Amino acid sequence: MGSENKTTSPGKKTGKKKLLVLAIIIITIPLLLFFLTPVYLSSQSGKNLIVNNINKSIDGIVGIDDLSISWFKGLELTNLTFADNAGTTSAKIKNIRSTPKFSSFIFGNIDLGKTTVTNPDIVLTVRVPTADTAPKKKPAPKPAPTEILTPASIPFNRMKLEIIQGNLTVNLKQPDNSTQSVTLTNIESNVNINPPGTESDFGLTMAVQDSRGASKINASAKLTPDTNTKGWHLKPGSTGQCVVNIDNLDIASLRPLLALAGKDIQVTGNLNANLNAKIANGTLEKLTANADLQNFTQTIGDKTTAFDKPITMDAQVSMKDNLPIIDKLNVTSSFCNVDCAGDKEKITYKAKADLDKLQNFASQFVDLKSFALAGELNINGIAKLAPDNISITGTTKIDKLIVAKTGTKKQTPQTNINATFDMAVDMEKSLISIKTVDIDAGLLVKSATITNATVPFGGETKQPIAGSFKTEIDFKELGPTLEVFGIIPADMQIAGILKSDINASLDGDTLHLDTKETTITNLFIKQDDKPETFQEKLITVKLDTILNIADLTPEKFICKIDGTNIKVDTNIGQTIEGTKTSYAGKANIDVDLENLPPLITARLPEGFIAKGKHPLKANFTTFTDADVKDQSQLKKNLIANADYKFDALSVMGVNFEQTAVKLTAAKGIVSLEPFTANVNGGKLSLAGNIDLNEEPMTFRLTKHTKIADNINITDPIAAKLSYVFPALAKQVGVTGRLDFTADKIVVPLAAESANKIDIIGNIAMRDLGLGAKSFLDPLNSVLKLQHTKIKVSPTDFTIKDGIMRYTDQKDGLQFEFGDKPLNLIGQTGLDKSIDMTIELPWSILGQTATVGKDTQGRIAIPIEGTLDNPKINLAELIKKTTESVIKDVIKGELDNFLKKNKSGSNDKKNDKVEDQINQIINIFK
């Protein structure tokens, strides 16, 4: 029994063996996978798998000759290549070898070991950047309110990178397809990052090579992060030094490199620079830098500017108690000099600039369009520093300032500007507080004061941009400047004093303007060639508005203007209920049309005259029910009405007697209600609408209308009618009566959309008398038509796609001298082109067509030139007449001859006749 108890049964032994085998398999498979994975990835199949997956995910092709991966020996790639599909980027690297410690990726202290990159050769091709190709700068994302900002940290514990004999070439393709190239050659770099507490270093040397030669750049740094920090970054306790040397760099060679950043800056010059920075306790202890740029020129468009003096910079700055001590900071050039020095108690600064030369230098960064500056800028001030606050006081002066409009002789009178300022910068709150700025701008602004203003410049401050602005302007002194900037015409006199006191704030997208008091006294405006003057002893303006500048919708708009000749009272309000935002407003404008300011009438059409003093009354409501204000909904939901009456109005040759007009709007459609007015001795009727949601907005006739009924034709009206009847082109002293009926009128309100004009109409004229000269004059002398009034028979026409066509393509437009009809056949263009013939009332054999009685074979000759200068070619008339006479005479004789000859078919006879006629005509030609 005892021996039986000690003996293990065969079944139990078999079970233990199975468990042992299973355990061995469980352990062995991961080990095999662990050791065999690098072997597989290093094989041809593994390499192909990696390369294929990479190529599927990128816009280009990667190639690798050999790939070796080992848990113990690291990673090695041989002959790595890359080419993108666009043909703009290629790279070749002879060898990459890296020995990372893979365990460091698991435990967080990344150790990349030693990585060597041998013979990297990269080629990039870019084109000259334009406004369309320049990269759009995106605003940096703001940190979340609860986020605590910490110094930037590199998660490497150890890395040693070495680049051996590298090259980078950038080819810049010019608009003419020529190429400018720059190559960074012999790039040698060492990056040796060690754990905190031990020294890490960086080194870079390279040559910048282009067609003009080579220059050298050297940079090195040694940094020791504090031992008690996690990761690799600068914190208190860290030390180090950084050195950069640039030797005779031709900055013109950098143009292809700048093109990579979307900038096309064409400059030349030779730069030498040295920088030495020492870091102690995690901050900059001392910085010494100097630079010298010789023979500097810049080219913008076709203009090249050379600066006769070198641009130099000499700086020596140190830090104490986290505040800078500036031993010296000097910048000198032919256009600007800056000097700055001081310590934490007081830093003095001064700058002096020639505005003309400064504008030439800065024009590649700031475009002043068509204006040129001249004068001398001087800035002097004192800055007092505290750890979280900077207070700045100083003066700014511009002596002998002149602003000229390029390409003209217009320029402002010479003036001086003086400004004093007192402000503070709160670094902790990221806020500039302006206590006061006082400005005396001579001929520009008599006085201006800014007080209690705040300007945030970053961070999470909720403070809005705000301030009080008080100004006084003498319009008489400012007048010449307003002329240069095109605000008033050259022949206008203006005088008066503007005084304004405004509170303004900008909180996000919400702008609030509130005028405490704004007045204009003794306003006087007159144009030299007109007897009328506009005078107001006192105009008061009150404005209180809250405007969303992002979508240009007002939360509140109250404006009152009170003067003798003009009174304005407008009030717009906003109400919000849930997601629905509603607007309601009204306006009362009372203006004496006979006393409009020349500032307005100078911009009205030639010959504009208006009379009447009747109030314009308008009101509206609209809403949007979207979370975000939707401009299309505001237009779609618009309901409005306005009515106005004037006693007389003359514009573009149309002279209205007393007329009342009314506008209504519903669902975004603005309608001009039907009206009839006494105009030019006849009647004018019109009704139409404009869809505010349409782009471009377009006026449409609402129904078939006889627009002009027996109205007198004036020269401006004749100019418009010349597209339909070219005889009216360039006429002076036109007389006659007009009837115009339209089935369709579609006229875009945008000038650039003129070719979308669509008109179907009928026109008729009578008792039409032309001016002293007309393109019909040659016919008058030949056909004795002068001193006869013209009648234009009712003619249907269309204007579409920029072309005027007569509906009857055969007879076109018929106009009559007495009982003699002439016909215009063809078309004109809104670009003033002509493709027409004029058909005379006679056949070549002297047969005469009369009104109601036509004749075959009337003479037709082409109209040449344009609507600005139409012409009839009399030589073509004589040629056509001669050919027709010969043809008719010879054909008559040959017909008689062939009648006697009975042989052959009639078709063959006619063909033979035509051939013989053409042969004879060719002899005469």
Secondary structure, 3 states (H helix, E strand, C coil): CHHHHHCCCHHHHHHHHHHHHHHHHHHHHHHHHHHHHHHHHHCHHHHHHHHHHHHHHCCEEEEEEEEEEECCCEEEEEEEEEEECCCCEEEEEEEEEECCECHHHHHCCEEEEEEEEEEEEEEEEEECCCCCCCCCCCCCCCCCCCCCCCCCCECEEEEEEEEEEEEEEEEEECCCCCEEEEEEEEEEEEEEECCCCCCEEEEEEEEEEECCEEEEEEEEEEEECCCCCCCECCCCCCEEEEEEEEEEEEHHHHHHHHHHCCCCCEEEEEEEEEEEEEEECCEEEEEEEEEEEEEEEEEECCEEEECCCCEEEEEEEEEECCEEEEEEEEEECCCEEEEEEECCCCEEEEEEEEHHHHHHHHCCCCCCCCEEEEEEEEEEEEEEEECCEEEEEEEEEEEEEEEEECCCCCECCCEEEEEEEEEEEECCCCEEEEEEEEEECCCCCCEEEEEEEEEECCCCCCCCEEEEEEEEEEHHHHHHHHHHCCCCCCCEEEEEEEEEEEEEEEECCEEEEEEEEEEEEEEEEEECCCCCEEEEEEEEEEEEEEEECCCCEEEEEEEEEECCCEEEEEEEEEEEECCEEEEEEEEEEEECHHHCCHHHHCCCCCCCEEECCCEEEEEEEEEECCCCCCHHHHHHCCEEEEEEEECEEEECCEEECCEEEEEEEECCEEEEEEEEEEECCEEEEEEEEEECCCCCCEEEECCCEEEEEEEECCHHHHHHHCCCCHHHCCCCCCEEEEEEEEEEEEEECCHHHHHHCEEEEEEEEEEEECCCCCCCHHHHHHHCCCCCCEEEEEEEEEEECCEEEECCCCCCEEEEECCEEEEEEEEEECCCEEEEEEEEEEECCCCECECCECCCCEEEEEEEEECCEEEECHHHHHHHHHHHHHHHHHHHHHHHHHHHCCCCCHHHHHHHHHHHHHHHHHHHC
